[in-house]
Amino acid sequence: MAKKHLKPVFNDDYDDDLDNVLNQDFANEQESEDEFATLSFGALKSAQTQMDQEDAQEKQNKKKSKGKRIIDNKLHNNQYKKNDKRDSYEEEENNEEEGDFFDSDDSQSDQEEGNQSYKKKKSKHAPTEQSSKKRPNKIRDIPGLDVKKSSTLFQDIRFDKALGKADLSKVRQNYKFLDEYRENEINEIKSILTNKKLKNKLSGREINELEYEQKSLKSRLESLKSKDLQDKIIRDYQREHNSQNGGNKYYLKDSEKRKIIQKFKFDNMKKSQIDKVMERKRKRRLGKEFKQLEFNRPRN
């Protein structure tokens, strides 16, 4: 059988399309080369500056966004730390107030109260708050009548405001029996100090304390007796003066009372006591005169 020799056959349409594409690419390349050739150096420079400005603006925007992101992260971290501190502080308060780890109901209520107190900032003009669990005082507070808690245990009518101003003369008359106790104490201390056997058993500090107590009791007793004597002098003088005036009451001034007391003491003094008083007055008068002379003396 004879072999057939086949000739290559070319598709005319495909070849035409390929030629058109190649021709179009070649024409575009020539046009772009012509466009670059026609561009001036000024246009190229302006395009380059515009591109540089765009790059700089893009870098600046990136820096701003990065800085903002860093600040946001810092704020977030600070807020997270504050929340941690607040949570730890609330947990410590709750643990202290609870005193029991397994008391879950009480811990939840305490934690809610702590959160509310932390979140709500109290105003200085807000009214005072007090727990309803706290018992009220048994003694009601009366305005104008201040009574301390300690003073309610042992009351003394002499200093009770509810009973008005105290009459010192009546108080002295009611408590006059204490003078006997004071005299007995003075005599006991005196007997201890005069007894050599008892005194040798005591230390120097104890002896000084006994002597000081003896002096204070004596001075206290003497001052009370002198006050009683002054009251008696004024009372007798007023009684005598009122009887002479037909029963009309006459109230003395403090200066008149002092003069009457001095006159009574001077009349009942002995001659030696009068001499001592006159000598003291004379020295006092001389001292005043010397002071006046020193002030009036001319300076050199």
PEZIPE-V309861 format. One record per run of one state. SS is the DSSP state (alpha for helix, beta for strand, coil for the rest). FROM is the first residue (numbers start at 1). LEN is the number of residues. If there is no record, write none. Layout:
BEGIN
((SS:FROM:LEN) (SS:FROM:LEN))
END
This chain:
BEGIN
((coil:1:11) (alpha:12:27) (coil:39:2) (alpha:41:58) (coil:99:5) (alpha:104:16) (coil:120:22) (beta:142:1) (coil:143:2) (beta:145:1) (coil:146:4) (alpha:150:3) (coil:153:4) (alpha:157:3) (coil:160:1) (alpha:161:3) (coil:164:4) (alpha:168:7) (coil:175:3) (alpha:178:17) (coil:195:1) (alpha:196:6) (coil:202:2) (alpha:204:41) (coil:245:9) (alpha:254:14) (coil:268:3) (alpha:271:26) (coil:297:4))
END
